[in-house]
Amino acid sequence: MRIKTARHIGYCFGVRRAMNLTFSCLERRRGPVYSHGPLIHNRQALDLLKSKGLREWPAEGTEGVDPKATVIVRAHGLAPEEESRLKGTGLNVIDATCPRVAAVQRLVAGHVESGGSVVIWGTAGHPEVEGLLGYARGLGVVAAGPGQVAELPELKNVLLVAQTTQDKEKWPEMTETVAARYPGAKAVDTICQATVNRQSEARRLASECGALVIVGGRDSGNTKRLGQLGERAGLPTLVVEGPEEIGPEFVDGVSSVGLAAGASTPLWQIRSVKQRLEELGRAGEKTPVSFAKRFVRVMVLSNAYIGLGAGALGYAISAVAGHPAPGLYFGLYFFFVLFMHLLNAFVDRVSTRSNDPDRGVFMRKYKKVLLVLGTASFAFSISGAYFAGPWVLALLAFLNVARVVYNVPVPWLWPKELGISSLKDLPMAKTLAISLGWAAWLTVPLIASEPPLLPRTVQGLTATGVLFALVFLNLLSRTLVMDFQDWVGDRMFGSRTSVTLLGWKRASKVVWGLIGFWAVIIVIVWLFWFPESPALLLLLPGPLLNAITLRYLHGHIGMGGYLFDFCLDGQFLLAGLLAWLWVMV
């Protein structure tokens, strides 16, 4: 079964802005943080915000509220009277109203001030519509559709606006109906472009697929309208909040399923549904290709694949230095990296479930097996380090101690306003820790082992340092690309990665520059340090694969999955394979 995903998914601009403002308040808070009404219409996202400390604004108002509290105006906006009352409390008020909604509010207010009246095409009682009625100051009415226009009272100097999430396809009919009811009426199309894009994608998927799944909150108007588009197209359509709502009978006999989502649906929620559909698709496939996919999935999700990648890259680096490492080193690299990645996944399992729901499900299902695998990997890495020599064993001990220090909270060491309690809370800490750890583990044993593979001379130390830099740049580029997949979960759980710090566009420019720099460094190192070893150029596919993967991300933002990991980390296996072929030839 093929799954086609909409090109426009994840938070729209307004929702993302509201969420980012809320995260920033929660990270830097000096008192309680409240949301005046549900920040967005997505229960799962709100539940996670509550777990981070966000509170609901009490119905009784400011009674009992801490004077240092912060109140966030929901993305749908508020009526001006309510917003004025809120600001009059003296509390710190953060306006998270979507800029598109705020523009409609100004439009309505301006028209009413000039003596006009307003017809709002929207859902009565919806927070956005209620806010617009407030700006209309008693001169606004609401119509749910063309069929209700005839029931509206007599009005003069009419302006028609739309709730920003209305159905774009019905706008011409609505304007014609209002113009017939109120001759001379003006109409301003205020439907958000993000809404239009999502509706266009839903129609496209409905024309190309045998069924349609819409992901989003049950209270989300734009999500409901996406579902209605599928139903009007005569397509089996399911509107869900989570993967547990999709039964095998829905996809029975369906060759392709379209997947779209509302503007307030987080990527991790879409991922979990997508991976449920993939699971159902795998269950009905009994082909060599489906078997290969299952094998790849197990290898990737168990972290065995990344362990093999570490062994392959370690071999490639030693071959570049002119001293191909024996099998002991492959096992040394494989088992320690496998152990560390399994440990990270279990320690950060809450974040793992959000960033990669498929991996989270896999870890819960095979928890005991993975714990045994992790314990055995640790034991084998110790054994391998022992046989490699005392300095390698000391390096392994150092990396394990560093891992503990990295996670241990020491809040008194950092100023409170920084929101830091441990080393892992520092900007880009995760990215740098992975890159430095891999670089140390794959290069230092070359000169620290007994007997050493590289001579313990100035030349040997220089070669080790150069190889360390190459591996560091390799892992830094790879991990930065991975950060783009994890940025939603990282923002949710407070990790300060390049994407959460710089934003998607600026971070992507930085990574593009780093990938180019890495490729140039490979050529420079070959020319000045290892001219006798053209094998170094075999590392160039690494920058190429990172560039291809980053380019892919711009068209498939945030969807990830085990196949994404398989392709990105395949650069390590490719480097090892090319190095092995070079040595054999």
Secondary structure as the mmCIF struct_conf table of DSSP 4:
data_model
#
loop_
_struct_conf.conf_type_id
_struct_conf.id
_struct_conf.beg_label_comp_id
_struct_conf.beg_label_asym_id
_struct_conf.beg_label_seq_id
_struct_conf.end_label_comp_id
_struct_conf.end_label_asym_id
_struct_conf.end_label_seq_id
STRN STRN1 ARG A 2 THR A 5
BEND BEND1 ARG A 7 HIS A 8
BEND BEND2 GLY A 10 GLY A 10
HELX_RH_AL_P HELX_RH_AL_P1 PHE A 13 ARG A 28
BEND BEND3 ARG A 30 GLY A 31
STRN STRN2 VAL A 33 HIS A 36
BEND BEND4 GLY A 37 GLY A 37
BEND BEND5 LEU A 39 HIS A 41
HELX_RH_AL_P HELX_RH_AL_P2 ARG A 43 SER A 51
TURN_TY1_P TURN_TY1_P1 LYS A 52 GLY A 53
STRN STRN3 LEU A 54 GLU A 56
HELX_LH_PP_P HELX_LH_PP_P1 TRP A 57 PRO A 58
TURN_TY1_P TURN_TY1_P2 ALA A 59 GLU A 60
BEND BEND6 THR A 62 THR A 62
TURN_TY1_P TURN_TY1_P3 GLU A 63 GLY A 64
TURN_TY1_P TURN_TY1_P4 PRO A 67 LYS A 68
STRN STRN4 THR A 70 VAL A 73
TURN_TY1_P TURN_TY1_P5 ALA A 75 HIS A 76
HELX_RH_AL_P HELX_RH_AL_P3 PRO A 80 LYS A 87
TURN_TY1_P TURN_TY1_P6 GLY A 88 THR A 89
BEND BEND7 LEU A 91 LEU A 91
STRN STRN5 ASN A 92 ASP A 95
HELX_RH_AL_P HELX_RH_AL_P4 PRO A 99 GLU A 113
TURN_TY1_P TURN_TY1_P7 SER A 114 GLY A 115
STRN STRN6 SER A 117 TRP A 121
BEND BEND8 GLY A 122 GLY A 122
TURN_TY1_P TURN_TY1_P8 ALA A 124 GLY A 125
HELX_RH_AL_P HELX_RH_AL_P5 PRO A 127 ALA A 136
TURN_TY1_P TURN_TY1_P9 ARG A 137 GLY A 138
STRN STRN7 GLY A 140 ALA A 143
BEND BEND9 ALA A 144 GLY A 145
HELX_RH_AL_P HELX_RH_AL_P6 PRO A 146 VAL A 149
TURN_TY1_P TURN_TY1_P10 ALA A 150 GLU A 151
BEND BEND10 LEU A 152 LEU A 152
HELX_LH_PP_P HELX_LH_PP_P2 PRO A 153 GLU A 154
BEND BEND11 LYS A 156 ASN A 157
STRN STRN8 VAL A 158 ALA A 162
TURN_TY1_P TURN_TY1_P11 THR A 164 THR A 165
BEND BEND12 GLN A 166 GLN A 166
HELX_RH_3T_P HELX_RH_3T_P1 LYS A 168 LYS A 170
HELX_RH_AL_P HELX_RH_AL_P7 TRP A 171 ARG A 181
BEND BEND13 TYR A 182 TYR A 182
TURN_TY1_P TURN_TY1_P12 PRO A 183 GLY A 184
STRN STRN9 LYS A 186 ALA A 187
HELX_RH_AL_P HELX_RH_AL_P8 GLN A 193 GLU A 208
BEND BEND14 GLY A 210 GLY A 210
STRN STRN10 ALA A 211 VAL A 215
BEND BEND15 GLY A 216 GLY A 216
TURN_TY1_P TURN_TY1_P13 ARG A 218 ASP A 219
HELX_RH_AL_P HELX_RH_AL_P9 GLY A 221 ARG A 232
TURN_TY1_P TURN_TY1_P14 ALA A 233 GLY A 234
STRN STRN11 THR A 237 VAL A 240
BEND BEND16 GLU A 241 GLY A 242
HELX_RH_3T_P HELX_RH_3T_P2 PRO A 243 GLU A 245
HELX_RH_3T_P HELX_RH_3T_P3 PRO A 248 PHE A 250
BEND BEND17 VAL A 251 VAL A 251
TURN_TY1_P TURN_TY1_P15 ASP A 252 GLY A 253
BEND BEND18 SER A 255 SER A 255
STRN STRN12 SER A 256 ALA A 261
TURN_TY1_P TURN_TY1_P16 ALA A 263 SER A 264
HELX_RH_AL_P HELX_RH_AL_P10 LEU A 267 ALA A 283
TURN_TY1_P TURN_TY1_P17 GLY A 284 GLY A 284
BEND BEND19 THR A 287 THR A 287
HELX_RH_AL_P HELX_RH_AL_P11 PRO A 288 LEU A 301
TURN_TY1_P TURN_TY1_P18 SER A 302 ASN A 303
HELX_RH_AL_P HELX_RH_AL_P12 ALA A 304 VAL A 320
TURN_TY1_P TURN_TY1_P19 ALA A 321 GLY A 322
HELX_LH_PP_P HELX_LH_PP_P3 PRO A 324 PRO A 326
HELX_RH_AL_P HELX_RH_AL_P13 GLY A 327 VAL A 347
TURN_TY1_P TURN_TY1_P20 ASP A 348 ASP A 348
HELX_RH_AL_P HELX_RH_AL_P14 ARG A 349 ASN A 355
HELX_RH_AL_P HELX_RH_AL_P15 PRO A 357 LYS A 365
TURN_TY1_P TURN_TY1_P21 TYR A 366 TYR A 366
HELX_RH_AL_P HELX_RH_AL_P16 LYS A 367 ALA A 388
HELX_RH_AL_P HELX_RH_AL_P17 PRO A 390 ASN A 407
BEND BEND20 VAL A 408 VAL A 408
HELX_RH_3T_P HELX_RH_3T_P4 PRO A 411 LEU A 413
BEND BEND21 TRP A 414 TRP A 414
HELX_RH_3T_P HELX_RH_3T_P5 LYS A 416 LEU A 418
TURN_TY1_P TURN_TY1_P22 GLY A 419 GLY A 419
BEND BEND22 SER A 422 SER A 422
HELX_RH_3T_P HELX_RH_3T_P6 LEU A 423 ASP A 425
BEND BEND23 LEU A 426 LEU A 426
TURN_TY1_P TURN_TY1_P23 PRO A 427 MET A 428
HELX_RH_AL_P HELX_RH_AL_P18 ALA A 429 ALA A 448
BEND BEND24 SER A 449 PRO A 451
BEND BEND25 LEU A 453 LEU A 454
BEND BEND26 ARG A 456 THR A 457
HELX_RH_AL_P HELX_RH_AL_P19 VAL A 458 PHE A 493
TURN_TY1_P TURN_TY1_P24 GLY A 494 GLY A 494
HELX_RH_AL_P HELX_RH_AL_P20 SER A 498 LEU A 502
HELX_RH_AL_P HELX_RH_AL_P21 TRP A 504 PHE A 528
TURN_TY1_P TURN_TY1_P25 TRP A 529 TRP A 529
TURN_TY1_P TURN_TY1_P26 PRO A 531 GLU A 532
HELX_RH_3T_P HELX_RH_3T_P7 PRO A 534 LEU A 539
TURN_TY1_P TURN_TY1_P27 LEU A 540 LEU A 540
HELX_RH_AL_P HELX_RH_AL_P22 PRO A 541 GLY A 555
BEND BEND27 HIS A 556 HIS A 556
TURN_TY1_P TURN_TY1_P28 ILE A 557 GLY A 558
HELX_RH_AL_P HELX_RH_AL_P23 TYR A 562 MET A 584
#
